[in-house]
Amino acid sequence: MTGSRQRDLLTREAAHLAPGASEEAAVGERVFTSGVGTVLTDADGNRYLDFAAGTLTQSLGHCHPEVVAALTEQARRLWNVHDFATADRAELCELLAALLPAELDTYAYFSTGAEVVEAALRAVAAVAPPGRNRLGALRYGFHGKTQGARLLVHWDIGYQSLAGNSVLGYSPYCYRCPLELTYPSCGVRCADLVRKHIADKPNISALVFEPVLGAAGVIVPPPGYWERIGAACRANGVLLVADEVLTGGGRTGTFLASEQLGIEPDLVTLAKGMASGFPFAVLAGRREVLRHPEIDRAGSTASTFASNPLGIAAALATLTVLRRDQLLTQVRVLGDVLAARLATLHDRHPMLGDVRGLGLLWGLEFVRDRTTRTPAPELARAVYRRALDLGLRTALGGNILRLAPPFTLDAAELDQGLDLLDQALTETAEVTR
Ligand SMILES: Cc1ncc(COP(=O)(O)O)c(C=O)c1O
């Protein structure tokens, strides 16, 4: 429950704070004061299992001791020297080279997801042959709120997107197939239509996409989708820019989701899972793209906070633990348990129209009834709020709840969180009947 301390704080800030917070913060009405591992505590002393991992940032849970130590140590030494080299930066480059597919061997560092998407778009514009002035993107994609990222955004963030110069292909949203087909008899027609777009329009420089569409509700492509589109891009000289801001860093069970979906990107953007919640982002690319003479100009990858030593230290500590503790294996093992438990919840709760995901990234789509599939944001909100009151934090957006717990949670916490979710679903069904 939101107790009196939290209420007081929320009332005080409401006098000055601009509106426009995320739906989950606005509906959740909580003031968190600390986090350790999977557990968050609020200002009234209530505890929560955090199945949203911050904002899908806390792959190692909250305040992992090794990340805290690395940041504290760095904070004592050096905070900002523009983008000069630091000892940690060389090590981070080598660690990324070990974690990423071999051909993605060149890196630039930034602060946020939208900033690194912008950097990727600048790189594309720099290397694109003359006349290739359009970008391909996918419906339901989300890439951030800066102007360049919004060129690609088709997902409604409440006001007009700037999708003027982008070509929007069908995303693999099987549950609401825009072609009203069913997998596998559809033959993955959505991919064929994207392929056609790419082949028919000679002026597309790059396809920018989320391998699994995260913000729109964890839309997982069926087998064959990316293989076909990737081949069409290669054949037509269209660069593949995988926006793995959300999926990158192991969330789906491989370091990049691209690796298990048959995508061989030219550029990849990474942010959320990189530095345990410290603002830090990576642009990774093939050397022939990121070392192109048009990009190799003074300042093209520099900015005030790009490459800042604190972010580098947090990323180095985070990724060192991820690798040493073999957390990708842990994601796959716990992901299988989560998948099985969610399948049972889907069987038992008719308000769950669809449950889908990969690794430790899952989306629950709420509907009024399973025949019409009418979206039920009011049910998603009610379950979200009830789960919070019971001590489980999930991520809310429209009629979708996302589950994305830290990779470090143990089997007992996973079980307990799913029991709380089950209870929230049952109680919501009772009061809305
Ligand atoms: C796939 C993807 N790209 C880009 C962004 C934008 O990142 P940021 O909010 O750090 O600007 C997000 C944010 O959720 C995202 O999910």
The ligand as a Gaussian input file, in Angstrom:
#p B3LYP/6-31G(d) Opt

LIG

0 1
 C       14.652000      -0.504000     -27.965000
 C       14.827000       0.845000     -27.338000
 N       15.546000       1.773000     -27.977000
 C       15.753000       2.997000     -27.454000
 C       15.217000       3.343000     -26.242000
 C       15.433000       4.713000     -25.677000
 O       16.285000       4.641000     -24.578000
 P       16.353000       5.863000     -23.533000
 O       15.079000       5.851000     -22.774000
 O       17.552000       5.524000     -22.678000
 O       16.562000       7.090000     -24.325000
 C       14.452000       2.411000     -25.540000
 C       13.861000       2.749000     -24.233000
 O       13.093000       2.051000     -23.656000
 C       14.249000       1.129000     -26.101000
 O       13.513000       0.191000     -25.483000

